[in-house]
Every structure is written in structure tokens, then in C-alpha cells.
Amino acid sequence: MLLYQLRLAIFGLRRQAGYALAILVVLALAGGMWTFGVCRYLRHHGRYPDLSPTLHQVELAHLETPTITRIQGNTHTTATWATHTRVSFPEYRQLAGSGIPARETGTYRSRLLVASPRGDAAPELVPSRFVNADFFSMFELPLGSGRAFTRSEEAAGAAVVVLGQRLHRRLFGTDRLEPATVVILEGRRFRVLGVIEGDQPVRPAWDIASMDSNQDAAYLPFGWSTRLLARPMTLVPQSPVGDRFDHLLDSDTLFVSFWVDLPTDEQRRAYARRLQERFGAEGRPYLLRSYPEWRQAFAPPHTRVAFLSSLSALLLLVAGFSVARLLLAKGISRRGELGVHRALGATQRALFAGQMLEAGLLSLTAALAGILVALPYIALFNHAVADIDIPVRLTGQTFLLGTGVCFVMGLVAALYPSWRASKTPPALYMERR
Amino acid sequence: MFWELGPVVRGLRRRTGTFALVLLEVASGFTTLTALILAGTWYRQFNSVPVGFDHRPLIAVSVQSPAPEDPARAAADAEARSQQTLSRLRAIPHVEAVAPVPAVMMDPRENYPIRLHAQTGSGPSTAPGWTFDSHPALAQVLQLRTREGRFPAETTDPQLTSAVVLTHCLRERLFPEGAPAIGRTVLAEDAAPARVVAVVENVVLGDPWNMQSNCQAIRFRSPATERDARFMVRASPGQQEQVLAAVRLVMGESSPARLVTVQPFDPADAHRARMARGLVLTLAVFGAIVAIIALVGTFTVSSFLVRDRIRTIAIRRALGGTPRHIVRFFLVENSVVVLGGIGVGLIVTWGLYLLMRGLYPGVQLGWRPLLFTGLLLWLDATIAAWLPARRAARANPARLQPA
């Protein structure tokens, strides 16, 4: 029965190929833009990963950066987040090394010179991150090949590094790590232990103030930051600082993001006591947030990205009205045929279902064709705008959302026209004929 | 045209559903297009933001190298290297001036604004701004125009480190209503208190996307760090190519442990400027897609509406109506609906504009984007209605009779 209805629907569409094509074009174009909007929105506003709820971050009271109170988009957001999620180096020293947390990591970004050991190309300046050994397991960074450095390697000051996939590909032409791979970092030879798989999130949980920047290209043990005199990429000054690197380390400038893992209640209580001793006793407000609390506190704000993505939703609505109009016209132009169907005993419900089935076929085809519109637009955006090196990408989730919503819009747009078409009275056409 | 309105209204009432959908489609299309134009115009301003200086004779030089093994000497070594490079660059023929500059010049993502405070006759004042560490030669390099006071001369005066030059924007915010600025002390979150020695015309030395990018506090501290140094070289008029080649020779090639970059300085090459151009292009493509959707949908439905009223057309022709009358009827009908949609769209657009103001600081809803969008949609719909109407109107009235 369904097959018969499908054949009828296809036959009906072929007879009114002009309408079918117009509906297809309109819905595919809008669906493609909608899919792009979804891809771009989720790149910026995707959910934080489901990390361990025992991860915690301490917020200390600091001077806010001076931004206009209304949301100005990303610069305002990252500045505010930096004030709330980062600490100074002396504060980091007070927070770290207690022996209480099961795992802990401080981290910050700097630009480092990196070159291939072959010496056949000029070095490049890449954003690199200094981390403690526990960083990789705490934030569950996927390693495509190799491994992360260990605590003992970190403690020994070993010259080891984990590379991001893009940098490894640029330097060595492959994503797979070969044994004994070495890279020249700041003029020194570093052994490459592992390669991160894929791109990092645009809003990395380990340091959300670095949102909207190129991703981390390399990960080095934290101790190397002082050996390399690696100045942080973004600072939040709190007071004047001298011009030497050690002055920066002694200052109250904010640049370190620090996380601890407190899996047991006892550890949480012990760490809270430590915070009270170090900060509370001095009258300095502090807040120990668990990861779930942190996720709520630092939900992505409204940004221009969200607004532009919402315009693609508005375009889908425009297409919905257009499709409804086209389906209405299509139904009216088939009054004769539908009237005959009614006269021969077809119920209104049957006519409605038939019209909806035709619309469903068109919507499904248009939703899939919309991907062919979305892909070149995504490529254009990545090439022309190139805001960061984490490209807008069509993933399984965005494919489903993009095509699914487009398909549903087509069906919703078909409701009224199908209902109107199903109301075609049979008698009128019998009389005329 | 007025005597057509009766038949037009009757026609609209007979196809209420269809024309209501046209109205809604035009309204939402109008809103979408106008929002795209406003966003595109907002981004476009960063293609040509007036930076306040002529960049054409300027050459940007940067050197990145690893920190020395002995960190205790790193700062002194870096300063010595920076001075040496400065001297070598100045010695190049046709170089008018050279000034060290910080990394944040035109690179927006590595700097946040800070708060500056001052005391005026009417009380304390606070303003956000950007600190720019440089050298007295900056005035000559960028040809800064002094409004008040005197830009520091290139001296070894130790007082230099406690001097600050404000741009006009920051001066007005810290010392409003004409309060004197020269000689006053300014406090900043990231620097020691400094005395205002000069006020210059506004220049953009930071993120042009930030509404405070004109508000600069120029300090005289070495911007070089232990690992990097940047310089801005001003070449004599017409000598930029020659100077560029000479600078490249002097600075030498990059090596695995040293990155040297020498290129003409062009604010249009800044990352944000390229992003803005890309966004304008992608928004333009988006807008074109909106127009195509409007055209395709309207054309198909207009063809149907004309065919559906073939009997009406035949009768009118038989009663003496000319093809011109027929076409005019459909154009008037189409225009009434489109104008209705534009009217509804104007209201929705106003609401959307209020939302946009929070995300696009300084965005203005002028009459031009509204007029352009309205005209575009009306033209779209008119062409889509005119073609089938013209075809039907020219057909032989006898052949228009239904069987």
C-alpha cells in the first residue's frame, strides 16, 4: 500500500515538475544555509565535554577588565572569563603543590618558535601550551598516536612535547607519529611523544579565555615555561609590572588557568580548608567550583555568531512560507484531479496523506540537496573568513540537525496546503464535467 | 491605477491564504536581508577603518629568537640586541625613522584594555584604554600630529619612563569638558603613574573591532622582550621598495632558531581586516541566496496565479481590455501584497535592530538599507509577476477561453 502511495506521489510530482523543482530549489538553498548556520553555531556554542565531575577550579577575586557592560561579543567575553578563571603565578603556587588533589594542572599559552629538524624551512611561531602531566587525562585529550609525558618526565625536566595534529602534519606530512621524532622548539631539540587527534574545541574547558584563538599547537611540561622565558599570550594586568620575565612571575598579573581533581569528599574538604587558610584568612574571597558548577557559570554568551546563525533560521522560515505558497498553488492547480479522486471515493484523509507524502518526498530530497549547498558555503567561509584554524565542519550531529530541521520545515509548510487540497469538493468537478 | 484597486482587493480576498503567505514571506525576507546588510555594513567598516596615519611608507620588522641560556642576563641582552638592531636599521639609506613597537600593533587577540585614572578639577575620572609601549621616534615614524604639549624628543632623559602621551579620545575621557591635561598625572593598571606630556590626534594601534581602539596611552618603555623585538621603519617617499630590500639584507635570513619577518606594513593585511572582508563576502552570498529564493518562489506562484485567472483575463480582453491593462492589474495586485509585507517587515526589523545594537556596537538603522531591501524585494516580485502576466496578456483572447 505504501509503495503504491509512493508511486502515486512520484507520479504526481513528475506531472508538476515545475512546482516540484521550485520547491526543491527554495528548500535546498535555505536548508543549506541553515546547515551552515548550525555548523558554525555548534563550533562556537557546542556543549562542554562531559568531563569528570570531580574536577574543580578556584576563582579568586580580581579586578575586572574594563569592558562595556552590554555584551560586545567575544572580546568582552574572553576578557571577563580571564578575570574569573585565571590566577597569577604566585596564586598558582599557593594553589598547587598541596599534595591533596589526586591530579592537578596549571596551564597557560605562549608563542614558541618551532621548526623541523631537517632545517629545510623557516621556523614558525605557534601557540603552545605549558601544562602539567595530569592535564591530558584530566581533560581527556584524545591521542591519535603516541602518549603524553609522565609526571616523572616532567619532574626530570625532560625535553619532551606532545604536538597538535595540524602542526605535526605541517612538519612531517603525516598524522602518525614515527619513532624517535624530534622537533626544534626555541632552538632546542624536543622529543615528540604523542600527537593529539583532531582539532580542539573552540571553547576549551581547560582555558576558556583562550576561546576564539588558534588552537594549541604543542604541549610542553609546565617547568619549561620558566626555562624558555615564555611570556603568556594574553595577560590581565592587575597592577604595574616590571619589564623582566621574573617580574611577571612575581606580579599579580593573571595568566594561569589552574584545575584540580578532588575525587573524594575528604579531599574536597581538605582542599577547601587549605583555601581558607591561604586566602580566606586574609579576607580574600574565593570560590571552589566543581566542573558541573563551572559549566553553568561559564555558559557561552550570546555572540554575533549566534545572531548570524539565527539569520539562517529566519531564512529557513522564509523558505517555509515560500514552500507553503508553492504547495498551495500546486494543490489548487490539481483541483480537477483531486476532485475526481474524491468523486471516486477517496477520503479527505487520504488526499491529505497523499499531499503530505508528496511534500515529504520533496522535503527529504531538498534537505539532502541542501548539504550540497552547505558544503561549498562552509568551504568559502573557512577560506575567506579563516577566523581561527579550527574550521567550520559538517559532522554527524550537524548533518542530522541540518537535514532533520529542513525536512520538518518542509512538512510543516505542507500542512495548510495539504489540508486545503483535501477539502476539494468532488461534486463541483463532477458537475463541470 | 486606483480604479484597479477594487478588482485587486477582490482578487486578494479570493486567494487569502496565498497572499497571506506572500505577505509573511516578504516580511521575513525583508527582515533577513536588512539584518544581513546591517551586519555586512558593520563588518565592512573594518576594511577601511581610518588608522590615523599613512601606512604606505612603513615597513614592519620582527625578530623572534630563543631566550639565552642564562636567564639572569636575558633582559639586558635583549635590550642590547634591540638597540643594536635599531642602530643598524637607522643606518640604512632612505630610512627616515625607526621605532620599536609592541606585538599588539594591529594584532587584536593578545591584549585587553586597561583602566586609566586621572584627577581633574571636578573630581576623579576613569576611562578604558590601551597601553602602547614604544619610543619617542614613534612620532616621526607614524607622523603623529600633536594637539597639545610636546611629544618627547629622542633623549636619554630618565624622566621619559614617567611620561605618557594620550590620544585625543583618551584625553577627552580622562579630562573632559576642556580640563587641562598637560602636566597631569595618569594612573594605569599596568604601568607606574605617568605625567601627560602631549596629546596627539587619534590613531588606531590596536584591535579595530574594539570601540575603544582610538583611546591609546603611549608609554616610553622598551616593548622588546627576552625573545622578541619588533620595529616599525619609515622609508622616505618613493623609497619603500629599496628600503625593504635593504632591511631584509641587514636583518638576514631566518634559521631554525631565529624567525625574521620583514614586510610592508598594511593595516588591511591585519587578521581582523581579512576576517571582515571574508565576512562581508559570505554575507553577500547569503543575501544573494535570499534574493534567489524570493525570485524562484514568486515567479512560480505568479505563473500559477496568472494561469488560474485565464478566464478573467479572457473576459477582460473580450470587453476591450488591452494587454497593458492586464499586466497593470497583476502588477498592482503584486505591489499591494509586497508593500504590505514590507510594512510588516519594517516592524519586525525594528525589533531585530534593537537586538543587534547590543552585539554590533554603533550599528545604525538608516533609511538606505531599508530602501534598498524594499526596492530589491519589490523589484524581485514585480519581475516575477510581470513575465507571466505579459505572456498571458499578449495571447489571443479567443484562445484564452477555457474549453
Interface residues (C-beta under 8 A of the other chain):
Chain A: G18 Y19 A22 V25 V26 L29 A30 M33 L63 T65 P66 T67 I68 R70 I71 Q72 G73 T75 A79 A82 R111 L113 A115 S116 G119 A122 P123 E124 L125 I184 E186 G187 R188 D212 S213 T226 R227 L228 L229 A230 R231 M233 T234 L235 V236 P237 Q238 S239 P240 V241 D243 R244 F245 D246 H302 T303 R304 F307 L308 L311 S312 L314 L315 L317 V318 A319 F321 S322 V323 A324 R325 L326 L328 A329 K330 I332 S333 Y377 L380 F381 H383 A384 V385 A386 D387 Y416 R420
Chain B: G17 T18 L21 V22 L24 E25 S28 G29 T31 T32 A35 L36 A39 Q64 S65 P66 A67 P71 A74 A75 P108 R109 E110 N111 Y112 P113 I114 R115 T126 P128 A188 E189 D190 A191 A192 D207 W209 N210 M211 R221 S222 T225 E226 R227 E253 S254 S255 P256 A257 R258 L259 R274 M275 R277 G278 L279 L281 T282 L283 V285 F286 I289 V290 I292 I293 A294 V296 G297 F299 T300 V301 S303 F304 L305 R307 D308 L355 M356 G358 L359 Y360 P361
